[in-house]
Amino acid sequence: MKEQTYSKTELMICVAARLFEDGATCFIGTGIPMLAAMLASHTTAPNLVPVFEFGGTGAILEELPRAVGEARTWHKGISALGICDTMENAQRGFIDYGFLGGAQIDPYGNLNSITIGDHDHPKARLPGSGGGNDVGSLCWQTVAIMQHDARRFVPTVDCVTTPGFLSGPGARETAGLPKGTGPVYVVSTLALMDYDPATCRMRLKATHPGVSVDEVLASTGFELLLPARVEVNAPPSAEELRLLREEIDTEKLYI
């Protein structure tokens, strides 16, 4: 049997797709989250309800959207709302998951997508929050999808665009955010992380195939917690790769 070859991006998409729960409502961002949502809807979560920032809710993702406000995000959907309605639905507790990215993430899952360095005199200015703050504040659970290196996994983010657990246990509630919300996973180019329930700190859950625990730790700019047993993520299956390449990203925009 011929061994399947795949890219890091394809692996990240597959690992993220397996996290979607069937029937859940999920706030989907541009890029890898869209591909992961499409793959999940073709495999483990056929009743997934994708929600897009500009108001598309429950679209049937037959073609890959290019952005969160284009026609494919409304295709055969449940409703066509606006951005204010969508954010209000999140505030009312109607959106289960938010899938996000960022330039930096810290041990408590806080994300930065605004500036690198001092806010007023930055080394680099990034695209900005968009709906990232609302998603991280109001969806029940959030999943970050990130490149993995010590420049991105940092002890303290330069600016909190999207709140994780802020400074630790109880900090979200003190800041006025809904109880029981917060980050649950990080999917990176090296591994899958979750969060320790007692400390709210990021914890290594599973490495990607061929990646060692030491490699993950060396690429993380803070102390990453380790469980008693670190698992290994399953590689993409032949069917997952076929769907990604032949039905989802046929124009090779991301893979």
PAZAPA-4460 file (N, C-alpha, C; in steps of 0.05 Angstrom, whole numbers, plus 32768, in hexadecimal, padded with zeros to 4 digits):
% residues 255
    n_x    n_y    n_z   ca_x   ca_y   ca_z    c_x    c_y    c_z   seq   type   mol
   8011   7FE8   8000   8000   8000   8000   8012   8019   8000     1      M     A
   800C   802C   7FEE   801C   8044   7FEB   8017   8056   8003     2      K     A
   802D   8061   800F   802A   8073   8026   8020   808E   801D     3      E     A
   800D   8099   802B   8002   80B3   8025   8016   80C9   802D     4      Q     A
   801B   80DC   801C   802A   80F3   8023   8018   810B   8026     5      T     A
   801F   811D   8037   800D   8134   803D   801E   814B   8047     6      Y     A
   8013   8163   8046   8021   817B   804F   8019   8181   806C     7      S     A
   8028   8193   8079   8021   819B   8094   8006   81A8   8095     8      K     A
   8000   81B7   8080   7FE6   81C5   807F   7FCF   81B0   807D     9      T     A
   7FD3   819C   806D   7FBE   8187   806A   7FBA   8179   8085    10      E     A
   7FD0   8173   8093   7FCE   8166   80AD   7FBF   8178   80C1    11      L     A
   7FC6   8192   80C2   7FB8   81A4   80D4   7F9A   81A5   80CE    12      M     A
   7F93   81A6   80B5   7F77   81A7   80AD   7F69   818E   80B7    13      I     A
   7F75   8177   80B4   7F68   815D   80BC   7F65   815C   80DA    14      C     A
   7F7A   8164   80E9   7F79   8163   8106   7F63   8176   8110    15      V     A
   7F62   818E   8104   7F4D   81A1   810C   7F31   8197   8105    16      A     A
   7F2E   818B   80EE   7F13   8181   80E5   7F08   816D   80F8    17      A     A
   7F1A   815C   8103   7F11   8147   8116   7F06   8152   8130    18      R     A
   7F0C   816C   8135   7F03   8178   814E   7EE6   8182   814C    19      L     A
   7EDB   8186   8134   7EC0   8190   8131   7EAC   817A   813A    20      F     A
   7E99   8183   814A   7E84   8170   8154   7E6C   8172   8141    21      E     A
   7E60   815B   813B   7E49   815B   8129   7E32   816A   8136    22      D     A
   7E26   817B   8126   7E0F   818B   8130   7E16   81A4   813F    23      G     A
   7E30   81A9   8143   7E39   81C1   8151   7E38   81DA   813F    24      A     A
   7E34   81F1   814B   7E36   820B   813D   7E53   8214   8140    25      T     A
   7E60   821C   812A   7E7C   8223   812B   7E82   823C   811B    26      C     A
   7E8E   8250   8128   7E97   8268   811C   7EB0   8262   810C    27      F     A
   7EB0   8267   80F2   7EC5   825F   80E1   7ED4   8277   80D5    28      I     A
   7EEE   8277   80D8   7EFF   828D   80CD   7F0A   8285   80B2    29      G     A
   7F17   8299   80A6   7F22   8295   808B   7F3A   8282   808C    30      T     A
   7F3E   8272   8076   7F55   8261   8073   7F51   8245   807D    31      G     A
   7F64   823B   808C   7F64   821F   8096   7F4A   8218   80A4    32      I     A
   7F3F   822A   80B5   7F25   8223   80C2   7F0F   821C   80AE    33      P     A
   7F0F   822A   8097   7EFA   8224   8083   7EFE   8208   8077    34      M     A
   7F17   8202   8071   7F1D   81E7   8066   7F17   81D1   807A    35      L     A
   7F1D   81D7   8093   7F17   81C3   80A8   7EF9   81BF   80AB    36      A     A
   7EEA   81D5   80AA   7ECD   81D2   80AC   7EC1   81C3   8095    37      A     A
   7ECB   81C8   807D   7EC2   81BA   8065   7EC8   819C   8068    38      M     A
   7EE1   8196   8070   7EE9   817A   8073   7ED8   816C   8088    39      L     A
   7ED3   817A   809F   7EC2   816E   80B4   7EA6   8169   80AA    40      A     A
   7E9B   817B   809A   7E7F   8178   8090   7E7D   8160   807C    41      S     A
   7E94   8159   8070   7E95   8142   805E   7E9A   8128   806C    42      H     A
   7EA3   8129   8086   7EAC   8111   8094   7E9D   810E   80AF    43      T     A
   7EA9   8118   80C4   7EA0   8112   80DF   7E89   8124   80E9    44      T     A
   7E84   813A   80DB   7E6F   814D   80E5   7E5D   8156   80CE    45      A     A
   7E4D   8144   80C3   7E3C   814C   80AC   7E27   8160   80B3    46      P     A
   7E20   8163   80CD   7E0B   8176   80D5   7E18   818F   80E2    47      N     A
   7E31   8195   80DC   7E3E   81AD   80E5   7E2F   81C6   80DC    48      L     A
   7E2D   81D9   80ED   7E20   81F3   80E6   7E36   8209   80E6    49      V     A
   7E42   820E   80CF   7E56   8223   80CE   7E4A   823F   80D0    50      P     A
   7E57   8251   80DE   7E4E   826C   80E2   7E65   827E   80D9    51      V     A
   7E5F   8291   80C7   7E73   82A4   80BD   7E6E   82C0   80C7    52      F     A
   7E83   82CF   80CA   7E82   82E9   80D7   7E6E   82FC   80CB    53      E     A
   7E6B   82FC   80B0   7E5A   830F   80A3   7E3D   8306   80A1    54      F     A
   7E36   82EF   80AE   7E1A   82E8   80B0   7E11   82CF   80A4    55      G     A
   7E21   82C1   8094   7E19   82A7   8089   7E18   8292   809F    56      G     A
   7E02   8285   80A2   7DFE   8270   80B7   7DF4   8257   80AB    57      T     A
   7E01   8241   80B0   7DF8   8227   80A7   7DFC   8222   8089    58      G     A
   7E0F   822F   807C   7E13   822B   8060   7E1C   820E   805A    59      A     A
   7E13   8205   8043   7E1D   81EB   8038   7E37   81F1   8029    60      I     A
   7E4D   81E8   8034   7E67   81F0   8028   7E6F   81DE   8011    61      L     A
   7E62   81E2   7FFB   7E68   81D2   7FE3   7E81   81DD   7FD5    62      E     A
   7E87   81F7   7FD8   7E9F   8202   7FCD   7EAD   8212   7FE2    63      E     A
   7EC8   8213   7FE1   7ED8   8221   7FF5   7ED4   823F   7FF4    64      L     A
   7ECA   824B   800A   7EC8   8269   800A   7EE4   8275   800A    65      P     A
   7EE6   828D   7FFE   7EFF   829B   7FFD   7F02   82AE   8016    66      R     A
   7EEB   82B5   8021   7EEB   82C8   8038   7ED1   82C3   8047    67      A     A
   7ECF   82D0   805F   7EB8   82CB   8071   7EA0   82DB   8069    68      V     A
   7EA2   82EB   8053   7E8A   82FB   804B   7E83   82F7   802E    69      G     A
   7E8C   82E2   8022   7E85   82DE   8006   7E6E   82CA   8002    70      E     A
   7E64   82C7   7FEA   7E4A   82BA   7FE5   7E4A   829D   7FEF    71      A     A
   7E60   828F   7FED   7E60   8273   7FF5   7E5A   826F   8013    72      R     A
   7E5E   8284   8023   7E58   8281   8040   7E3A   8283   8046    73      T     A
   7E2A   8289   8032   7E0D   8289   8035   7E00   8272   8025    74      W     A
   7E0F   8263   8016   7E04   8250   8003   7DF2   823B   8010    75      H     A
   7DD9   823B   8009   7DC5   8228   8014   7DC4   8228   8032    76      K     A
   7DCA   823F   803E   7DCC   8241   805B   7DB1   8242   806A    77      G     A
   7DB3   8242   8084   7D9B   8244   8095   7D91   8261   8095    78      I     A
   7DA4   8274   8096   7D9C   8290   8097   7DB2   82A2   808C    79      S     A
   7DAA   82B9   8083   7DBD   82CE   807A   7DB9   82E6   808B    80      A     A
   7DCA   82E9   809F   7DC8   82FE   80B3   7DDE   8313   80AD    81      L     A
   7DE2   8325   80BF   7DF8   8338   80BE   7E0C   8333   80D4    82      G     A
   7E22   8342   80D4   7E37   833E   80E7   7E2D   8343   8104    83      I     A
   7E1C   8358   8107   7E12   835D   8122   7E00   8347   812D    84      C     A
   7DEF   833B   811B   7DDF   8325   8123   7DEF   830D   812B    85      D     A
   7E05   8308   811B   7E16   82F1   8120   7E24   82F3   813B    86      T     A
   7E2F   830B   8141   7E3C   830F   815B   7E28   830E   8172    87      M     A
   7E0F   8317   816D   7DFB   8315   8182   7DF4   82F8   8188    88      E     A
   7DF3   82E8   8173   7DEE   82CB   8177   7E03   82BE   8188    89      N     A
   7E1C   82C7   8184   7E32   82BD   8194   7E2E   82C6   81B1    90      A     A
   7E27   82DF   81B5   7E23   82EA   81CF   7E0C   82DC   81DE    91      Q     A
   7DF8   82D3   81CF   7DE2   82C4   81DB   7DE9   82A7   81E1    92      R     A
   7E00   829E   81D9   7E09   8283   81DF   7E01   826E   81CB    93      G     A
   7DFC   8277   81B2   7DF2   8265   819D   7E09   8259   818C    94      F     A
   7E22   8261   8191   7E38   8257   8180   7E4B   8247   8192    95      I     A
   7E4E   822E   818B   7E5E   821B   819C   7E7C   8220   819A    96      D     A
   7E86   8221   8181   7EA3   8223   817D   7EAB   823A   816C    97      Y     A
   7EC3   8245   8171   7ECF   8258   815F   7EEB   824E   8157    98      G     A
   7EF1   824E   813D   7F0B   8246   8133   7F1A   825E   812A    99      F     A
   7F31   8264   8135   7F40   827C   8131   7F5E   8278   812C   100      L     A
   7F6B   828C   8121   7F87   828C   811F   7F93   82A5   812C   101      G     A
   7FAD   82A8   812B   7FBA   82BF   8137   7FD8   82BE   8132   102      G     A
   7FE6   82D4   8137   8003   82D5   8134   8011   82CC   814D   103      A     A
   8005   82D0   8164   8010   82C8   817E   7FFB   82BB   818F   104      Q     A
   8004   82A8   81A0   7FF3   829C   81B4   8003   8298   81CD   105      I     A
   7FF7   829B   81E5   8006   8297   81FE   7FFC   827F   820D   106      D     A
   8007   8279   8224   8000   8260   8232   7FE2   825E   8239   107      P     A
   7FD4   8274   823B   7FB8   8274   8243   7FA5   8277   822B   108      Y     A
   7FB1   8274   8213   7FA0   8275   81FB   7F98   8290   81F1   109      G     A
   7FA4   82A5   81FC   7F9E   82C0   81F1   7FAC   82C3   81D6   110      N     A
   7F9E   82CF   81C3   7FA8   82D2   81A8   7FAD   82EF   81A1   111      L     A
   7FC1   82F3   8190   7FC8   830E   8187   7FC8   830E   8168   112      N     A
   7FB8   831F   815C   7FB9   8323   813F   7FB9   8341   8138   113      S     A
   7FC4   8352   814A   7FC4   836F   8146   7FDF   837A   8140   114      I     A
   7FF2   8377   8152   800D   8382   814E   8022   836F   815B   115      T     A
   803A   8371   8150   8051   8364   815D   8062   837B   8168   116      I     A
   8068   837A   8182   8076   838F   818F   8062   83A3   819C   117      G     A
   806C   83BA   81A4   805C   83CE   81B0   8045   83D7   819E   118      D     A
   802D   83D9   81AA   8015   83DF   819A   8018   83F9   818A   119      H     A
   8023   840E   8196   8024   8428   8189   803D   842A   8176   120      D     A
   8051   841A   817B   8069   841A   816A   8071   83FD   8164   121      H     A
   8060   83EF   8155   8064   83D3   8150   807B   83CC   813D   122      P     A
   8086   83B4   8140   8099   83AA   812C   808A   83A1   8113   123      K     A
   8071   8398   8117   8060   838F   8101   8043   8394   8109   124      A     A
   8034   839D   80F5   8017   83A1   80F9   8008   838B   80EA   125      R     A
   7FF7   837C   80F8   7FEA   8365   80EE   7FCD   836B   80E5   126      L     A
   7FBF   8358   80D8   7FA4   835F   80CD   7F90   8369   80E1   127      P     A
   7F92   8361   80FB   7F80   836B   810F   7F6C   8357   8118   128      G     A
   7F59   8360   8129   7F47   834D   8136   7F32   8342   8125   129      S     A
   7F26   8353   8114   7F0D   834A   8106   7EF9   8342   811C   130      G     A
   7EEE   832A   811A   7EDC   8321   812E   7EE9   830F   8143   131      G     A
   7F04   830F   8144   7F12   82FD   8155   7F0C   8301   8173   132      G     A
   7F09   831A   817B   7F03   831F   8197   7EE8   8315   819F   133      N     A
   7ED4   831A   818D   7EB9   8310   8193   7EB8   82F2   8194   134      D     A
   7EC5   82E5   8181   7EC5   82C8   8180   7ED1   82BC   8199   135      V     A
   7EE9   82C6   81A1   7EF6   82BC   81B8   7EE8   82C3   81D2   136      G     A
   7ED9   82D9   81D2   7ECB   82E1   81EA   7EB0   82D3   81EE   137      S     A
   7EA2   82CD   81D8   7E86   82C5   81DA   7E7F   82A9   81D1   138      L     A
   7E8F   829C   81C0   7E8A   8280   81B9   7E91   826F   81D2   139      C     A
   7E84   8259   81D4   7E88   8248   81EC   7EA5   823E   81ED   140      W     A
   7EAF   8235   81D6   7ECB   822A   81D5   7ED9   8234   81BC   141      Q     A
   7EF3   8238   81BE   7F02   8241   81A7   7F1A   822F   81A1   142      T     A
   7F20   822C   8188   7F37   821C   817F   7F49   822E   816E   143      V     A
   7F62   822F   8175   7F76   823F   8166   7F85   822D   8153   144      A     A
   7F8B   8237   813B   7F9A   8229   8127   7FB2   823A   8120   145      I     A
   7FCA   822F   8126   7FE3   8240   8126   7FFB   8231   8119   146      M     A
   800D   8242   810D   8028   8238   8109   8035   8235   8124   147      Q     A
   8047   8222   8127   8053   821D   8141   8071   8223   8141   148      H     A
   8078   8239   814F   8094   823F   8154   8094   8252   816C   149      D     A
   80AC   8256   8177   80AF   8266   8190   80A8   8284   818C   150      A     A
   80A8   828E   8173   80A0   82AA   816F   8082   82AD   8171   151      R     A
   8073   8297   816D   8056   8299   816D   804A   828E   8188   152      R     A
   8057   827A   8193   804F   8270   81AD   8060   827E   81C2   153      F     A
   8055   8293   81CD   8066   82A6   81DE   805B   82A7   81FA   154      V     A
   806D   82AF   820E   8064   82B0   822A   804E   82C5   822E   155      P     A
   804F   82DB   8220   803A   82F0   8222   8036   82FC   8206   156      T     A
   801D   82FC   81FC   8018   8308   81E2   801C   8327   81E4   157      V     A
   8025   8332   81CE   802A   834F   81CD   8010   835F   81D0   158      D     A
   7FFA   8353   81C7   7FE0   8360   81CA   7FCA   834B   81CA   159      C     A
   7FB7   834D   81DC   7FA2   8339   81DD   7F8B   8341   81CA   160      V     A
   7F8B   8334   81B3   7F76   8337   81A0   7F5D   8327   81A7   161      T     A
   7F63   830E   81AD   7F4E   82FB   81B4   7F54   82EF   81CF   162      T     A
   7F42   82F2   81E3   7F47   82E7   81FD   7F46   82C9   81FE   163      P     A
   7F5B   82BD   820B   7F59   82A1   8212   7F50   82A0   822F   164      G     A
   7F61   8294   8240   7F5A   8294   825C   7F67   82AC   826B   165      F     A
   7F70   82C0   825B   7F7C   82D9   8265   7F93   82D3   8277   166      L     A
   7F91   82D7   8292   7FA8   82D2   82A4   7FA5   82B8   82B3   167      S     A
   7F90   82A8   82AD   7F8D   828E   82BB   7F71   8289   82C5   168      G     A
   7F6E   8276   82D7   7F53   826E   82E1   7F43   8286   82EC   169      P     A
   7F2B   8288   82E3   7F19   829D   82EC   7F1C   82B8   82DF   170      G     A
   7F31   82BC   82D0   7F36   82D7   82C4   7F21   82DE   82AF   171      A     A
   7F18   82CB   82A0   7F04   82D2   828C   7EEA   82DC   829A   172      R     A
   7EE2   82CE   82AE   7EC9   82D6   82BC   7ECD   82F1   82C9   173      E     A
   7EE4   82F6   82D5   7EE9   8310   82E1   7EE8   8327   82CD   174      T     A
   7EF0   8321   82B4   7EEF   8335   829F   7ED3   8338   8293   175      A     A
   7EC0   8328   829C   7EA5   832A   8293   7E9D   8318   827D   176      G     A
   7EAE   8305   8276   7EA8   82F2   8261   7E97   82DA   826C   177      L     A
   7E87   82CD   825B   7E75   82B8   8264   7E84   82A1   8271   178      P     A
   7E79   8298   8287   7E85   8280   8295   7E83   8268   8284   179      K     A
   7E98   8258   8285   7E98   823F   8275   7EA2   8242   8259   180      G     A
   7EAB   825A   8251   7EB5   825E   8236   7ED4   825E   8237   181      T     A
   7EE0   825C   821F   7EFD   825F   821E   7F09   824C   8209   182      G     A
   7F23   824D   8206   7F30   823B   81F2   7F31   821E   81FB   183      P     A
   7F30   820C   81E7   7F31   81EF   81ED   7F49   81E1   81DF   184      V     A
   7F50   81EA   81C7   7F65   81DD   81B8   7F76   81F1   81A8   185      Y     A
   7F8E   81E9   81A3   7F9F   81F6   8190   7FA9   81E1   817C   186      V     A
   7FA5   81E6   8162   7FAF   81D4   814E   7FC6   81E3   8141   187      V     A
   7FDE   81D8   8142   7FF6   81E5   8137   8002   81D3   8122   188      S     A
   8018   81DD   8116   8026   81CE   8102   8036   81B6   810E   189      T     A
   8037   81B6   8129   8046   81A0   8136   8035   818E   8147   190      L     A
   801E   8198   8151   8010   8188   8166   7FF4   8193   816A   191      A     A
   7FE6   8184   817C   7FCC   818C   8186   7FCF   8192   81A4   192      L     A
   7FC7   81A9   81AC   7FC8   81B1   81C9   7FAC   81B4   81D4   193      M     A
   7FA8   81B0   81EE   7F90   81B7   81FC   7F98   81C7   8214   194      D     A
   7F86   81CA   8228   7F8C   81DB   823F   7F86   81CB   8259   195      Y     A
   7F99   81CE   826C   7F95   81C1   8286   7F7E   81CE   8295   196      D     A
   7F6A   81BF   829D   7F52   81CC   82A9   7F58   81D9   82C4   197      P     A
   7F6D   81D1   82D2   7F72   81DD   82EC   7F81   81F7   82EA   198      A     A
   7F94   81F9   82D7   7FA4   8211   82D5   7F9D   8223   82BD   199      T     A
   7F8D   8218   82AA   7F86   8225   8291   7F9E   822A   827F   200      C     A
   7FB4   821C   8284   7FCC   821E   8273   7FCC   820A   825D   201      R     A
   7FD9   8211   8247   7FDA   8200   822F   7FEA   81E6   8235   202      M     A
   7FE0   81D0   822A   7FEB   81B6   8230   7FEE   81A6   8215   203      R     A
   8004   8199   8212   8007   8188   81FA   7FF5   8170   81FC   204      L     A
   7FE5   816C   81E7   7FD3   8155   81E7   7FDE   813F   81D4   205      K     A
   7FE6   8147   81BC   7FEF   8133   81A8   8001   8140   8194   206      A     A
   8017   8132   818E   8029   813C   8179   801F   8132   815E   207      T     A
   8028   813F   8149   8023   8136   812E   8036   811F   8128   208      H     A
   802F   810E   8115   8041   80F8   810D   805D   8101   8106   209      P     A
   8071   80F5   8111   808D   80FC   810C   8098   8113   811C   210      G     A
   8087   811F   812D   8090   8135   813E   8094   812B   815A   211      V     A
   80AB   8132   8166   80B0   8129   8182   80A6   813E   8196   212      S     A
   80A2   8135   81AE   809A   8147   81C4   80B0   815D   81C8   213      V     A
   80C9   8155   81C6   80DF   8168   81CA   80DE   817E   81B4   214      D     A
   80D7   8176   819C   80D5   818A   8186   80BF   819E   818C   215      E     A
   80A8   8195   8196   8092   81A7   819D   809B   81BA   81B3   216      V     A
   80A7   81AF   81C8   80B0   81BF   81DF   80C5   81D4   81D6   217      L     A
   80D7   81CD   81C5   80EC   81DF   81BC   80E0   81F5   81AA   218      A     A
   80C9   81F1   819F   80BD   8205   818D   80A8   8215   819B   219      S     A
   80A6   8212   81B5   8092   8221   81C6   80A1   8234   81D9   220      T     A
   8099   824D   81D8   80A8   8261   81E8   809F   8263   8205   221      G     A
   8091   8250   820F   8089   824F   822B   8087   8232   8234   222      F     A
   8084   822D   824E   8082   8212   8258   8068   8205   8250   223      E     A
   8069   81F1   823F   8051   81E3   8236   804C   81CC   8248   224      L     A
   8035   81CA   8254   802F   81B4   8266   802E   8199   8258   225      L     A
   8036   8184   8266   8037   8169   825A   8024   8157   8269   226      L     A
   8013   8148   825C   8003   8134   826A   8013   811B   826F   227      P     A
   8007   8108   827D   8015   80EF   8283   801B   80E0   8269   228      A     A
   800A   80E3   8255   800F   80D6   823B   8008   80E9   8224   229      R     A
   801C   80ED   8213   8018   80FE   81FB   8010   80EC   81E3   230      V     A
   7FFA   80F1   81D7   7FF0   80E1   81C1   7FFD   80EA   81A7   231      E     A
   7FF7   80DB   8192   8000   80E2   8177   7FE7   80E4   8165   232      V     A
   7FE4   80FB   8157   7FCE   80FE   8145   7FCF   80EB   812D   233      N     A
   7FB9   80E1   8125   7FB8   80D0   810E   7FBE   80E0   80F5   234      A     A
   7FCD   80D6   80E2   7FD2   80E4   80C9   7FB9   80E6   80B8   235      P     A
   7FB8   80F8   80A5   7FA1   80FA   8093   7F9C   80DF   8085   236      P     A
   7F83   80D8   8084   7F7B   80BF   8076   7F7B   80C5   8058   237      S     A
   7F7B   80B0   8048   7F79   80B3   802B   7F60   80C2   8023   238      A     A
   7F49   80BC   8031   7F30   80C9   802A   7F31   80E7   8032   239      E     A
   7F3D   80EE   8049   7F3F   810A   8050   7F50   8119   803C   240      E     A
   7F66   810D   8033   7F77   811B   801F   7F68   811D   8004   241      L     A
   7F59   8109   7FFD   7F4A   810A   7FE4   7F36   8121   7FE5   242      R     A
   7F27   8123   7FFB   7F13   8138   7FFE   7F20   8154   7FFD   243      L     A
   7F37   8157   800B   7F44   8171   800B   7F4E   8179   7FF0   244      L     A
   7F5A   8166   7FE2   7F67   816D   7FC8   7F54   816D   7FB0   245      R     A
   7F3F   815C   7FB1   7F2E   8159   7F9A   7F13   8166   7F9C   246      E     A
   7F0A   816C   7FB5   7EEF   8178   7FB8   7EEF   8192   7FC7   247      E     A
   7F02   8196   7FD9   7F01   81AE   7FEA   7F13   81C4   7FE0   248      I     A
   7F2D   81C0   7FDE   7F3F   81D5   7FD4   7F4A   81CD   7FB9   249      D     A
   7F38   81CC   7FA6   7F3F   81C3   7F8B   7F52   81D6   7F7D   250      T     A
   7F51   81F0   7F85   7F63   8204   7F78   7F7D   8207   7F87   251      E     A
   7F81   81F6   7F9C   7F9A   81F7   7FAB   7FA0   8213   7FB7   252      K     A
   7F8C   821F   7FC3   7F8F   8239   7FCF   7F9E   8237   7FEA   253      L     A
   7F9B   8221   7FF7   7FA7   821E   8012   7FB9   8205   8014   254      Y     A
   7FB4   81F0   8005   7FC3   81D7   8008   7FD5   81D2   7FEF   255      I     A
***
